[in-house]
Amino acid sequence: MCPWMEDNREMKRPKQLLFLSNGYGEDAIAARVAAELKKEFEILAFPLVGKGQAYRNSGIPVVGPLLELPSGGFNAHDFTALRRDFEAGLFPLLGGQYRFLRKVQTDAVVAVGDFLAIAAAKLTKKKIFFIGANKSDFYLDRGARYLEIELSLMKKWQVKVFPRDQKTQQRLEKRGLDSEYLGNPMMDTFEGREEFENKKNKTVLLLPGSREEAYGNIRAMVPVVEGIHGKDPKILFGLALAPSLRSEELAIIFSSLGWVAAGNGFGKGELSIALSRDFGQSLFSADLVIGMAGTANEQAVGLGKPVISWPGEGPQYSKRFALLQKQLLGEALNLLPYDPEGIAKKAIEILNEGEYIESLREIGRERLGLPGAAVRIARRIEELFSSL
């Protein structure tokens, strides 16, 4: 082959974008934005936590050293979880990730998550686009907002920032960062539609989370469901199952609580809970959510749904996490002590508070934004990246 032909082929090589994310929810957000850019650029994905199933589901190649950790990435405030992660190979994983990022060949990086994702992306020495999925100025806790040192480094490193809400954008803009608020792509990672026609009964949806602790959360939720049913037998119940949750384990839990398999779920007398793996439609159909989840609780609020919760055993939905989520979601999240009878009473009250439920739509728009952010952010990245 002639040298000039090789040069011409090299010139036509599509630009490459490396998506780097540090969490399962962040993977889903990154995969959604990346899917909008697959036709324009060569896309690769490097999840810092887990094996990147969300990317694989979107047909995006996953690269780099990967490992499922016992904590699911939630080890910062839990020494036991951190110890288990180290025993499972956390230290070699971190070393492998460091070496990979120093050597990887890419034209730019899209970091999704918090400042850890930016710091990891910086190792590539390439242009960084950052989708801030976690930190927000709605938090009162200083550690859940961007620290001054983080803002200074983002500005110094010339990071292009897409914050998760307008309130955070105002602070970034005031500090002179290159930032734009285009919405929160978290609201684009699921699909469904509101059901207004032929809906005779109100529905309560259970969101137990997606990690191992979800089984314990379900066990705690069942007495609450029984309490609500005792107060209003017409209310329907659903349980949204993450792909990671095992049906066999659920059967054991419900059986131990006196429930039996019934239809597409479990039942006890005239009470039943329908299981669904269609998270989006389940969420759209719900009138009230009982949730012990991270991203899913936020998405529920984004749709204007009231959420009831209580601190779990962790490592994710711990007391600290629940209190932080309350700061973020405000009046939309009803954080209560675990008392099945008291929670059931509160659920009935909420389902009959029309004005309160109507006010949640504004809270959802303010704190989670409107749908379509993934497309808007992707198009802006395309515009900026093409001009590099």
Secondary structure, DSSP 4 states (H G I P E B T S, - for coil): --HHHHHHHHHTPPPEEEEEESSHHHHHHHHHHHHTTTTTSEEEEEESSB--HHHHHTT--B-S--B--TTTT--TT-HHHHHHHHHHTHHHHHHHHHHHHHH---SEEEEEESHHHHHHHHTTTSEEEEEE-S--TT--SGGGS--HHHHHHHHHTT-EEE-SSHHHHHHHHHTT--B-----GGGGS-------TT--S-EEEEE--SSTHHHHHHHHHHHHHHHHHHH-TT-EEEEEPPTTS-HHHHHHHHHHTT-EEETTEEEETTEEEEEES-HHHHHHH-SEEEE--SHHHHHHHHTT--EEE---S-SSS-HHHHHHHHHHHGGGEEE--S-HHHHHHHHHHHHT-HHHHHHHHHHHHHHH--TTHHHHHHHHHHHHHHT-
